[in-house]
Amino acid sequence: MAVQDSVLTLQERLANEQRLVQLIDRVHGAKTFDSIFLDLQAEILAFLDAERLTLYAIDPDRKELYSRFLALDSVKEIRVPMSHKSIAGFVALTRQTVNVANVYDAAELAKISPQLGFDASWDKRTGFRTAQVLAMPIPHETRVLGVIQLLNKKRGGRFTRDDESSVARIAKTLGIAFHNQAQLGAQRRGTKFDYLMAQGLIAPEEISQAVSQSRKRHVDVESVLLEQFNVPKGELGQSLSAFYRVPFVEYDPRIIPPPELMKDLKIEFLKRNCWLPLRHDDDGGVVVLIDNPQDLQRVDGIHQLLRGRVVKLAVGLRADIQQFLTAASGEAQSRESIGNILSDLGNETSFEREEFSSGELDENDSAVIRLANQIIIDSYRARASDIHVEPYGTQRDTTIRLRVDGHCREYQRIPGAFRRALAARLKIMAQLDIAERRKPQDGKIRFRLPEGRDIELRVATVPTAGGNEDVVMRILSASEPISIDKLGMTERNLQEVKSAAEKPYGLILCVGPTGSGKTTTLHSILGHINKPERKIWTAEDPVEITQYGLRQVQVLPKIGFTFAAAMRAFLRADPDVIMVGEMRDEETASTGIEASLTGHLVLSTLHTNSAVETVIRLLDMGLDPFNFSDALLIVLAQRLVRRICTDCKEEYHPEPEEYEELALAYGAAEWEGLGIKYDEDLALWRGKGCVQCNNSGYRGRAAIHELLVATDPLKRLISSKARVAEMLEVAKSEGMTTLLQDGVMKVLDGLTDLKQVKAVAIK
């Protein structure tokens, strides 16, 4: 009897093995992804005695798992994020098999991972009750291409070890099938030069010639296309980006690979394999530049070497990647590199630990001095307006961020051990007290660039948590004024501003938040009237823009030389025009109005949101409304918006929703008056992103304006302290366009886009 049972068991195992082999053959024979997802499910379920089966494939671009299912007559798709919170996501990320008897048992799931959970919403919608789950990765060589997930064992309390063994064999075969299907898909997508041919930049036979030449010369095809066929580098990059579906990055000497990643990688290894970690991205991941993002073996190696970090690929030319690596290694590098300086800092710290048992350098160390100088040089070259040094303690890196075109971006990270030495060095340069770390300080740095140009930096230190000190530096590069005709004003605004500036007396105000270009605008107005017959005094803090012919004064509030004091001094110095940096109090404002009523033209700034609100703000300070209304000529409110990059600017036809958003922002009634209809000829502009704009699509800034002209009707409203709404209605009836409306006009002109306008202008 025992022998008979053994024979039956053996026969059953043999039959199962034959069924499994047939099933594996069916997987190998699958023609498409859909046939794998749909046709094979019933056979796998029957073989493994399970109620439900889901096959997931990984979408690496979107970091998601997706599966196909049949709904009525169409194939539909479900997607699941790759995260530790779902069973399939956990399996894909960790490459572990999950076999649970009850997914509703939180304790059982917690034993596998504290973050692991089960989303019961599908059960609630369908009425199906999930109990047991067996989920296993679908591997191919060193990569995971998907997940196979079985639900509910029909007979028995859970899936068995034999089930796991069978599923593992099926999963291995599925991995080969998934890989083959992906390769076929890549072939069907065409070649990486299809975009060039579609644009008429090169003919198919020329591509063949380039391939032949590349083999003879033992160089890549891209180099041949650039050198012999004169294909523009930007267009070649666009073609590679379209094929690989990742951004294209070309060589830029301003981009410095993160030293903390490069220090663990050998330059020669990176040169042989043609990739490098390029920069940290905004989400905390690492952007890796490689010449072929579809080379699975190299990509797997990158993930292994950068384990624990989210890797985002970008494509580059081999020559550019080698150039990045040459610069990073210090070969043929003509200027100082942050990477080299940080390497020196590390070496010197190690030396000190051995000799003196000290882990930190001081502010007089040569490497610290070079680091502080190079930060300022690189920031100036990157067109930054502000430098933010942000320490987080010894255990975490100190982050350095730059504000470029109004937006902050990470520039560099340096080890936390150097935070105090760097802060102390910057304080020495600004002539501040390095021993005082408990209260804020402010000062100035006068700095000479390698090319001989002098710049000034306004420095502020702020004590932060953990006994650290943040240092913020504003770059005040001395410059010539911009011509008033190049400020980007509308014709009406430009003529009104010129007319007011040419008057012998009165008050001109330019308003907006810090960093909105008020001082630049006032200097442009002064430049328009700066003639030998006019005596012009300015009181500024600090003096940022210098003009020949102006007598410019730096106020010093610490010794009592305030804006009001400077203005009183000017009135004794025979002025025609007075420019005062800011009317920040009632004394300064009253002195300014008094000066404007006694035969002087007075220009100043104020921190207010709009032109009309400025009137109310000054009246609230306690100014006499009759004197103020008599003195006022114009109030110019302005903001700075990011300008679309001219190197990658492209025209496009907007969707109806975008057109409606523009009309709503401008105001329905006023929009009708513009006569702009939605038709196929309507075009807007956007930036695709290129190396010149750091792939942001924006480079530089443009101003939007709102000009209130103090006409007689408005003067009467000011005298009677009318409400903002009344003044606004009269001003608009006299031709004033609001900040938002002026921004919309600049969107239509292709200078910027509505997103940037709405970010700075409130309706």
HUHU-V191192 format. One record per residue. N is the residue number from 1. RES is the residue in one small letter. SS is DSSP state (H for helix, E for strand, L for the rest). PHI is phi in whole degrees, 0 to 359 (NA if undefined). D_FIRST is the distance of its C-alpha to the first C-alpha in Angstrom with 2 decimals. Layout:
N&RES&SS&PHI&D_FIRST / N&RES&SS&PHI&D_FIRST
This chain:
1&m&L&NA&0.00 / 2&a&H&296&3.84 / 3&v&H&295&5.40 / 4&q&H&297&5.06 / 5&d&H&297&6.32 / 6&s&H&296&8.69 / 7&v&H&296&9.91 / 8&l&H&298&10.64 / 9&t&H&297&12.37 / 10&l&H&296&14.23 / 11&q&H&296&15.31 / 12&e&H&296&16.52 / 13&r&H&295&18.44 / 14&l&H&295&19.92 / 15&a&H&296&21.05 / 16&n&H&297&22.61 / 17&e&H&296&24.31 / 18&q&H&295&25.74 / 19&r&H&297&27.00 / 20&l&H&295&28.54 / 21&v&H&297&30.25 / 22&q&H&298&31.63 / 23&l&H&296&32.88 / 24&i&H&297&34.56 / 25&d&H&298&36.17 / 26&r&H&296&37.53 / 27&v&H&296&39.04 / 28&h&H&299&40.66 / 29&g&L&274&42.11 / 30&a&L&297&43.73 / 31&k&L&270&47.47 / 32&t&L&222&48.86 / 33&f&H&300&48.26 / 34&d&H&298&48.00 / 35&s&H&293&45.20 / 36&i&H&292&43.27 / 37&f&H&293&44.03 / 38&l&H&257&43.52 / 39&d&H&287&41.46 / 40&l&L&268&38.48 / 41&q&H&297&37.97 / 42&a&H&298&35.87 / 43&e&H&292&33.42 / 44&i&H&295&33.08 / 45&l&H&299&32.61 / 46&a&H&297&29.88 / 47&f&H&294&28.01 / 48&l&H&264&28.33 / 49&d&L&60&27.87 / 50&a&E&242&31.35 / 51&e&E&273&34.23 / 52&r&E&224&37.20 / 53&l&E&219&38.08 / 54&t&E&231&41.43 / 55&l&E&256&42.42 / 56&y&E&251&45.58 / 57&a&E&250&47.91 / 58&i&E&267&50.59 / 59&d&E&261&54.25 / 60&p&L&293&55.91 / 61&d&L&293&59.43 / 62&r&L&259&58.89 / 63&k&L&53&56.30 / 64&e&E&226&53.99 / 65&l&E&259&50.52 / 66&y&E&226&50.52 / 67&s&E&221&48.03 / 68&r&E&251&48.51 / 69&f&E&213&47.41 / 70&l&E&269&48.29 / 71&a&E&235&50.76 / 72&l&L&57&51.85 / 73&d&L&257&53.19 / 74&s&E&231&53.78 / 75&v&E&270&51.94 / 76&k&E&243&52.82 / 77&e&E&230&52.38 / 78&i&E&242&51.57 / 79&r&E&230&52.69 / 80&v&E&229&51.72 / 81&p&E&295&53.83 / 82&m&L&279&52.32 / 83&s&L&211&52.48 / 84&h&L&285&50.48 / 85&k&L&276&50.70 / 86&s&L&251&48.09 / 87&i&H&295&44.46 / 88&a&H&297&44.94 / 89&g&H&296&48.29 / 90&f&H&299&46.93 / 91&v&H&296&44.14 / 92&a&H&296&46.72 / 93&l&H&281&49.14 / 94&t&H&262&46.86 / 95&r&L&64&44.14 / 96&q&L&262&41.54 / 97&t&L&274&38.31 / 98&v&E&243&38.34 / 99&n&E&227&35.17 / 100&v&E&240&36.09 / 101&a&L&273&34.31 / 102&n&L&209&37.58 / 103&v&L&290&40.70 / 104&y&L&275&42.82 / 105&d&L&271&42.10 / 106&a&H&298&45.19 / 107&a&H&294&43.99 / 108&e&H&296&40.85 / 109&l&H&292&43.10 / 110&a&H&296&45.69 / 111&k&H&296&43.21 / 112&i&H&282&42.97 / 113&s&L&200&46.75 / 114&p&L&298&49.56 / 115&q&L&273&50.96 / 116&l&L&291&47.77 / 117&g&L&217&47.84 / 118&f&L&230&46.48 / 119&d&L&274&48.85 / 120&a&L&273&47.87 / 121&s&H&296&50.60 / 122&w&H&296&48.33 / 123&d&H&300&46.02 / 124&k&H&294&49.14 / 125&r&H&288&50.53 / 126&t&H&262&47.40 / 127&g&L&84&45.66 / 128&f&L&282&42.45 / 129&r&L&252&40.91 / 130&t&L&279&39.69 / 131&a&L&235&37.12 / 132&q&L&271&34.97 / 133&v&E&223&36.53 / 134&l&E&237&35.30 / 135&a&E&234&38.32 / 136&m&E&218&38.52 / 137&p&E&292&41.47 / 138&i&E&259&41.81 / 139&p&E&265&43.12 / 140&h&E&214&45.09 / 141&e&L&54&46.07 / 142&t&L&260&47.76 / 143&r&E&251&48.46 / 144&v&E&255&46.73 / 145&l&E&257&47.37 / 146&g&E&181&45.57 / 147&v&E&219&42.83 / 148&i&E&254&39.63 / 149&q&E&229&38.93 / 150&l&E&253&35.95 / 151&l&E&240&36.25 / 152&n&E&63&33.75 / 153&k&E&288&29.99 / 154&k&L&293&28.78 / 155&r&L&238&25.46 / 156&g&L&108&25.48 / 157&g&L&280&28.46 / 158&r&L&196&29.54 / 159&f&L&287&29.04 / 160&t&L&265&26.48 / 161&r&H&297&26.92 / 162&d&H&297&24.99 / 163&d&H&300&27.54 / 164&e&H&300&30.34 / 165&s&H&296&29.16 / 166&s&H&294&29.04 / 167&v&H&296&32.40 / 168&a&H&298&33.93 / 169&r&H&292&33.23 / 170&i&H&295&34.64 / 171&a&H&297&37.59 / 172&k&H&297&38.41 / 173&t&H&292&38.59 / 174&l&H&299&40.66 / 175&g&H&300&43.02 / 176&i&H&296&43.75 / 177&a&H&296&44.30 / 178&f&H&300&46.59 / 179&h&H&297&48.55 / 180&n&H&297&49.04 / 181&q&H&295&50.17 / 182&a&H&296&52.63 / 183&q&H&295&54.03 / 184&l&H&298&54.51 / 185&g&H&298&56.20 / 186&a&H&295&58.55 / 187&q&H&294&59.46 / 188&r&H&293&60.18 / 189&r&L&290&62.49 / 190&g&L&96&64.78 / 191&t&L&259&66.61 / 192&k&L&283&68.15 / 193&f&L&248&71.58 / 194&d&H&300&71.26 / 195&y&H&299&73.51 / 196&l&H&297&76.25 / 197&m&H&290&76.15 / 198&a&H&295&76.13 / 199&q&L&276&79.22 / 200&g&L&74&80.98 / 201&l&L&277&81.30 / 202&i&L&201&79.79 / 203&a&L&266&78.79 / 204&p&H&304&75.38 / 205&e&H&293&76.99 / 206&e&H&289&78.43 / 207&i&H&299&74.96 / 208&s&H&298&73.87 / 209&q&H&297&76.96 / 210&a&H&296&76.20 / 211&v&H&298&72.61 / 212&s&H&298&74.02 / 213&q&H&297&76.66 / 214&s&H&296&74.17 / 215&r&H&290&72.13 / 216&k&H&294&75.28 / 217&r&H&271&76.60 / 218&h&L&59&73.22 / 219&v&L&233&73.88 / 220&d&L&283&72.18 / 221&v&H&298&73.12 / 222&e&H&301&74.54 / 223&s&H&296&77.19 / 224&v&H&295&78.27 / 225&l&H&298&78.58 / 226&l&H&289&80.74 / 227&e&H&277&82.94 / 228&q&L&264&83.40 / 229&f&L&249&82.85 / 230&n&L&53&84.46 / 231&v&L&286&81.66 / 232&p&L&300&82.54 / 233&k&H&300&80.27 / 234&g&H&298&79.80 / 235&e&H&290&78.71 / 236&l&H&297&76.28 / 237&g&H&298&74.83 / 238&q&H&298&74.53 / 239&s&H&294&72.62 / 240&l&H&296&70.16 / 241&s&H&297&69.75 / 242&a&H&294&69.03 / 243&f&H&287&66.42 / 244&y&H&276&64.56 / 245&r&L&61&65.14 / 246&v&L&222&66.40 / 247&p&L&294&70.01 / 248&f&E&261&72.20 / 249&v&L&233&74.14 / 250&e&L&258&76.95 / 251&y&L&298&78.55 / 252&d&L&219&80.75 / 253&p&L&298&82.40 / 254&r&L&281&82.45 / 255&i&L&274&78.64 / 256&i&L&248&77.54 / 257&p&L&304&73.79 / 258&p&L&300&72.53 / 259&p&H&301&73.26 / 260&e&H&290&70.36 / 261&l&H&272&67.89 / 262&m&H&292&69.79 / 263&k&L&294&70.05 / 264&d&L&267&66.29 / 265&l&L&239&66.37 / 266&k&L&275&67.99 / 267&i&H&301&70.64 / 268&e&H&297&69.82 / 269&f&H&297&66.14 / 270&l&H&295&67.25 / 271&k&H&294&69.73 / 272&r&H&295&67.13 / 273&n&H&265&64.71 / 274&c&L&58&67.54 / 275&w&E&204&66.83 / 276&l&E&198&68.14 / 277&p&E&287&67.86 / 278&l&E&271&71.00 / 279&r&E&192&71.50 / 280&h&E&282&69.98 / 281&d&L&258&69.67 / 282&d&L&296&70.64 / 283&d&L&266&67.06 / 284&g&L&90&66.52 / 285&g&L&274&64.67 / 286&v&E&239&65.80 / 287&v&E&274&67.18 / 288&v&E&250&66.13 / 289&l&E&265&68.20 / 290&i&E&216&66.44 / 291&d&L&278&67.47 / 292&n&L&216&64.14 / 293&p&L&293&62.13 / 294&q&L&263&59.39 / 295&d&L&281&58.61 / 296&l&H&298&55.20 / 297&q&H&295&54.95 / 298&r&H&292&58.34 / 299&v&H&296&57.78 / 300&d&H&298&54.52 / 301&g&H&298&56.49 / 302&i&H&298&59.15 / 303&h&H&298&56.65 / 304&q&H&293&55.25 / 305&l&H&289&58.76 / 306&l&L&255&59.98 / 307&r&L&303&56.86 / 308&g&L&95&57.58 / 309&r&L&242&60.30 / 310&v&L&282&60.24 / 311&v&E&261&61.23 / 312&k&E&240&63.32 / 313&l&E&272&64.13 / 314&a&E&224&67.51 / 315&v&E&255&68.50 / 316&g&L&217&71.49 / 317&l&L&284&73.12 / 318&r&H&303&72.27 / 319&a&H&298&75.94 / 320&d&H&292&76.20 / 321&i&H&296&73.09 / 322&q&H&297&74.51 / 323&q&H&293&77.81 / 324&f&H&302&76.14 / 325&l&H&291&74.45 / 326&t&H&297&77.72 / 327&a&H&296&79.52 / 328&a&H&294&76.81 / 329&s&H&277&76.99 / 330&g&L&89&80.75 / 331&e&L&283&81.53 / 332&a&L&55&84.63 / 333&q&L&255&84.99 / 334&s&L&276&88.64 / 335&r&L&237&88.39 / 336&e&L&297&86.75 / 337&s&L&241&83.09 / 338&i&H&302&81.45 / 339&g&H&301&78.37 / 340&n&H&295&80.52 / 341&i&H&297&82.30 / 342&l&H&296&79.06 / 343&s&H&297&77.83 / 344&d&H&297&81.10 / 345&l&H&300&80.71 / 346&g&H&298&77.29 / 347&n&H&297&78.68 / 348&e&H&290&81.66 / 349&t&H&296&79.53 / 350&s&H&298&77.34 / 351&f&H&299&80.51 / 352&e&H&294&81.90 / 353&r&H&296&78.72 / 354&e&H&291&78.99 / 355&e&H&274&82.75 / 356&f&H&234&83.52 / 357&s&L&57&80.19 / 358&s&L&240&81.16 / 359&g&L&269&78.71 / 360&e&L&237&81.28 / 361&l&L&271&84.21 / 362&d&L&257&87.56 / 363&e&L&290&89.60 / 364&n&L&263&91.89 / 365&d&L&293&89.20 / 366&s&H&298&89.85 / 367&a&H&292&86.36 / 368&v&H&293&86.68 / 369&i&H&297&90.09 / 370&r&H&296&88.73 / 371&l&H&298&85.80 / 372&a&H&299&88.15 / 373&n&H&296&90.45 / 374&q&H&291&87.69 / 375&i&H&301&86.23 / 376&i&H&294&89.67 / 377&i&H&297&90.18 / 378&d&H&296&86.80 / 379&s&H&294&87.29 / 380&y&H&296&90.73 / 381&r&H&292&89.43 / 382&a&L&276&86.63 / 383&r&L&65&89.38 / 384&a&E&285&88.09 / 385&s&E&264&90.32 / 386&d&E&220&88.55 / 387&i&E&240&86.46 / 388&h&E&245&84.09 / 389&v&E&258&82.92 / 390&e&E&235&80.15 / 391&p&L&278&78.73 / 392&y&L&236&75.58 / 393&g&L&108&75.75 / 394&t&L&288&74.74 / 395&q&L&283&71.00 / 396&r&L&242&71.36 / 397&d&L&295&73.37 / 398&t&E&276&76.84 / 399&t&E&266&76.96 / 400&i&E&244&80.04 / 401&r&E&243&80.51 / 402&l&E&243&83.26 / 403&r&E&262&84.75 / 404&v&E&240&85.49 / 405&d&L&54&87.02 / 406&g&L&86&86.38 / 407&h&E&240&82.63 / 408&c&E&280&80.98 / 409&r&E&215&78.54 / 410&e&E&288&76.98 / 411&y&E&256&78.88 / 412&q&E&197&77.44 / 413&r&E&238&75.56 / 414&i&E&235&76.76 / 415&p&L&304&75.14 / 416&g&H&299&75.95 / 417&a&H&295&77.55 / 418&f&H&262&80.51 / 419&r&H&297&81.22 / 420&r&H&286&84.12 / 421&a&H&295&85.74 / 422&l&H&293&85.73 / 423&a&H&298&87.10 / 424&a&H&296&89.77 / 425&r&H&297&90.79 / 426&l&H&295&91.23 / 427&k&H&292&93.25 / 428&i&H&296&95.50 / 429&m&H&298&96.10 / 430&a&L&268&97.02 / 431&q&L&59&99.24 / 432&l&L&254&97.24 / 433&d&L&278&96.66 / 434&i&L&286&93.47 / 435&a&L&281&93.37 / 436&e&L&268&93.19 / 437&r&L&241&89.61 / 438&r&L&261&89.83 / 439&k&L&225&91.93 / 440&p&L&295&92.28 / 441&q&E&224&94.80 / 442&d&E&218&96.18 / 443&g&E&196&98.16 / 444&k&E&224&98.69 / 445&i&E&242&97.79 / 446&r&E&260&100.12 / 447&f&E&231&98.02 / 448&r&E&257&99.05 / 449&l&L&284&96.55 / 450&p&L&303&96.28 / 451&e&L&281&98.21 / 452&g&L&97&101.12 / 453&r&L&278&100.75 / 454&d&E&265&101.15 / 455&i&E&232&98.89 / 456&e&E&238&98.85 / 457&l&E&236&95.88 / 458&r&E&270&96.07 / 459&v&E&248&93.74 / 460&a&E&229&92.26 / 461&t&E&251&90.07 / 462&v&E&226&88.02 / 463&p&E&296&86.26 / 464&t&E&235&82.58 / 465&a&H&303&79.73 / 466&g&H&79&78.72 / 467&g&H&74&82.19 / 468&n&E&267&82.05 / 469&e&E&226&84.79 / 470&d&E&279&84.48 / 471&v&E&236&87.14 / 472&v&E&240&88.16 / 473&m&E&238&90.69 / 474&r&E&261&92.46 / 475&i&E&276&93.85 / 476&l&E&248&97.47 / 477&s&L&287&98.39 / 478&a&L&300&102.15 / 479&s&E&213&102.69 / 480&e&L&278&105.26 / 481&p&L&291&105.40 / 482&i&L&276&103.85 / 483&s&L&300&106.35 / 484&i&H&299&106.54 / 485&d&H&286&105.99 / 486&k&H&254&102.56 / 487&l&L&277&101.11 / 488&g&L&80&99.49 / 489&m&L&280&101.58 / 490&t&L&291&102.29 / 491&e&H&301&105.80 / 492&r&H&298&106.91 / 493&n&H&298&105.60 / 494&l&H&298&107.09 / 495&q&H&293&110.54 / 496&e&H&293&110.60 / 497&v&H&295&109.58 / 498&k&H&299&112.23 / 499&s&H&298&114.82 / 500&a&H&294&114.08 / 501&a&H&293&114.15 / 502&e&L&274&117.56 / 503&k&L&286&119.12 / 504&p&L&286&121.49 / 505&y&L&208&119.90 / 506&g&E&132&117.00 / 507&l&E&240&113.42 / 508&i&E&244&110.40 / 509&l&E&242&106.96 / 510&c&E&240&103.66 / 511&v&E&234&100.65 / 512&g&L&155&96.92 / 513&p&L&287&94.29 / 514&t&L&302&94.23 / 515&g&L&82&93.50 / 516&s&L&262&94.55 / 517&g&L&86&97.36 / 518&k&H&296&100.33 / 519&t&H&298&102.28 / 520&t&H&301&101.75 / 521&t&H&295&103.16 / 522&l&H&298&106.18 / 523&h&H&292&106.99 / 524&s&H&294&106.79 / 525&i&H&294&109.32 / 526&l&H&297&111.51 / 527&g&H&298&111.28 / 528&h&H&291&112.67 / 529&i&H&249&115.76 / 530&n&L&284&116.14 / 531&k&L&237&119.65 / 532&p&L&303&122.52 / 533&e&L&280&124.46 / 534&r&L&243&121.77 / 535&k&L&265&121.09 / 536&i&E&239&117.41 / 537&w&E&250&115.97 / 538&t&E&230&112.25 / 539&a&E&243&110.54 / 540&e&E&226&106.86 / 541&d&L&213&104.01 / 542&p&L&266&103.15 / 543&v&L&278&105.24 / 544&e&L&266&102.54 / 545&i&E&247&104.59 / 546&t&L&250&108.00 / 547&q&L&227&110.83 / 548&y&L&292&114.17 / 549&g&L&103&116.93 / 550&l&E&268&115.00 / 551&r&E&260&115.86 / 552&q&E&254&112.45 / 553&v&E&235&111.95 / 554&q&E&267&108.88 / 555&v&L&283&108.83 / 556&l&E&226&107.95 / 557&p&H&303&107.05 / 558&k&H&298&106.60 / 559&i&H&252&110.37 / 560&g&L&88&111.37 / 561&f&E&271&111.93 / 562&t&L&269&110.03 / 563&f&H&301&110.15 / 564&a&H&296&112.87 / 565&a&H&295&114.91 / 566&a&H&297&114.60 / 567&m&H&293&115.75 / 568&r&H&295&118.77 / 569&a&H&294&119.65 / 570&f&H&299&119.32 / 571&l&H&296&121.77 / 572&r&L&265&124.39 / 573&a&L&245&123.65 / 574&d&L&52&125.02 / 575&p&L&272&121.76 / 576&d&L&258&121.41 / 577&v&E&230&117.61 / 578&i&E&236&115.31 / 579&m&E&244&111.54 / 580&v&E&246&109.75 / 581&g&L&307&106.07 / 582&e&L&201&104.95 / 583&m&L&267&106.48 / 584&r&L&264&104.24 / 585&d&L&210&106.68 / 586&e&H&295&109.63 / 587&e&H&296&112.21 / 588&t&H&296&111.16 / 589&a&H&297&110.94 / 590&s&H&296&114.36 / 591&t&H&296&115.97 / 592&g&H&296&114.51 / 593&i&H&292&115.84 / 594&e&H&299&119.20 / 595&a&H&295&119.36 / 596&s&H&291&118.41 / 597&l&H&273&121.17 / 598&t&L&247&123.79 / 599&g&L&93&123.63 / 600&h&L&236&120.47 / 601&l&E&270&117.30 / 602&v&E&244&114.35 / 603&l&E&242&110.74 / 604&s&E&203&107.81 / 605&t&E&239&104.09 / 606&l&E&208&102.16 / 607&h&L&266&98.50 / 608&t&L&225&97.98 / 609&n&L&278&95.52 / 610&s&L&216&97.95 / 611&a&H&296&101.61 / 612&v&H&291&102.47 / 613&e&H&296&100.67 / 614&t&H&299&102.88 / 615&v&H&300&105.95 / 616&i&H&296&104.45 / 617&r&H&299&103.27 / 618&l&H&291&106.79 / 619&l&H&294&108.40 / 620&d&H&293&105.99 / 621&m&L&291&107.22 / 622&g&L&108&110.59 / 623&l&L&289&112.50 / 624&d&L&288&115.46 / 625&p&H&297&114.27 / 626&f&H&290&117.73 / 627&n&H&297&118.10 / 628&f&H&297&114.50 / 629&s&H&296&114.85 / 630&d&H&294&118.14 / 631&a&H&282&116.66 / 632&l&E&293&113.33 / 633&l&E&255&113.17 / 634&i&E&213&109.46 / 635&v&E&234&106.03 / 636&l&E&251&103.44 / 637&a&E&266&99.79 / 638&q&E&210&97.30 / 639&r&E&221&93.72 / 640&l&E&251&92.01 / 641&v&E&245&89.05 / 642&r&E&289&86.86 / 643&r&E&269&88.14 / 644&i&E&297&85.85 / 645&c&L&300&85.56 / 646&t&L&287&87.95 / 647&d&L&281&85.86 / 648&c&L&235&82.75 / 649&k&E&292&84.37 / 650&e&E&225&83.07 / 651&e&E&270&84.18 / 652&y&E&212&81.79 / 653&h&L&267&81.99 / 654&p&L&287&81.10 / 655&e&L&287&78.81 / 656&p&H&304&80.60 / 657&e&H&296&79.28 / 658&e&H&292&80.95 / 659&y&H&297&84.19 / 660&e&H&296&84.09 / 661&e&H&294&83.51 / 662&l&H&297&86.59 / 663&a&H&297&88.69 / 664&l&H&294&87.58 / 665&a&H&294&88.38 / 666&y&H&285&91.82 / 667&g&L&109&92.62 / 668&a&H&305&92.35 / 669&a&H&294&96.10 / 670&e&H&293&97.11 / 671&w&H&297&94.34 / 672&e&H&302&95.78 / 673&g&H&293&99.06 / 674&l&H&286&97.49 / 675&g&L&72&96.59 / 676&i&L&267&93.27 / 677&k&L&258&90.99 / 678&y&L&273&87.31 / 679&d&L&215&87.15 / 680&e&L&292&85.62 / 681&d&L&274&88.49 / 682&l&L&292&87.78 / 683&a&L&225&86.57 / 684&l&E&238&85.64 / 685&w&E&229&84.77 / 686&r&E&209&82.04 / 687&g&E&260&81.17 / 688&k&L&285&78.08 / 689&g&L&102&77.99 / 690&c&L&210&79.14 / 691&v&H&294&79.83 / 692&q&H&295&83.36 / 693&c&H&251&82.18 / 694&n&L&59&79.06 / 695&n&L&61&76.96 / 696&s&L&267&78.27 / 697&g&L&87&80.36 / 698&y&E&230&83.42 / 699&r&E&209&86.20 / 700&g&E&86&89.42 / 701&r&E&225&90.74 / 702&a&E&232&93.14 / 703&a&E&260&95.21 / 704&i&E&244&95.31 / 705&h&E&231&98.44 / 706&e&E&220&99.91 / 707&l&E&248&103.73 / 708&l&E&262&105.80 / 709&v&E&261&109.49 / 710&a&L&280&111.90 / 711&t&L&280&113.93 / 712&d&H&302&116.52 / 713&p&H&303&114.17 / 714&l&H&289&111.58 / 715&k&H&299&114.26 / 716&r&H&294&115.30 / 717&l&H&294&111.69 / 718&i&H&296&111.41 / 719&s&H&298&114.72 / 720&s&L&267&113.47 / 721&k&L&53&110.08 / 722&a&L&292&108.21 / 723&r&L&285&104.44 / 724&v&H&302&102.13 / 725&a&H&299&101.16 / 726&e&H&294&104.82 / 727&m&H&297&105.56 / 728&l&H&298&102.47 / 729&e&H&298&103.43 / 730&v&H&293&106.97 / 731&a&H&299&105.80 / 732&k&H&291&103.36 / 733&s&H&293&106.08 / 734&e&L&265&108.26 / 735&g&L&108&105.71 / 736&m&L&285&103.42 / 737&t&L&257&99.82 / 738&t&L&286&97.25 / 739&l&H&305&95.02 / 740&l&H&295&92.08 / 741&q&H&294&94.21 / 742&d&H&296&95.55 / 743&g&H&296&91.99 / 744&v&H&298&90.91 / 745&m&H&298&93.85 / 746&k&H&285&92.69 / 747&v&H&295&89.18 / 748&l&H&294&90.82 / 749&d&L&278&92.81 / 750&g&L&85&89.65 / 751&l&L&278&90.44 / 752&t&L&210&87.49 / 753&d&L&231&84.85 / 754&l&H&295&84.63 / 755&k&H&302&81.91 / 756&q&H&290&84.34 / 757&v&H&295&87.22 / 758&k&H&291&85.31 / 759&a&H&290&84.20 / 760&v&H&242&87.84 / 761&a&L&243&89.72 / 762&i&L&255&89.16 / 763&k&L&282&90.37
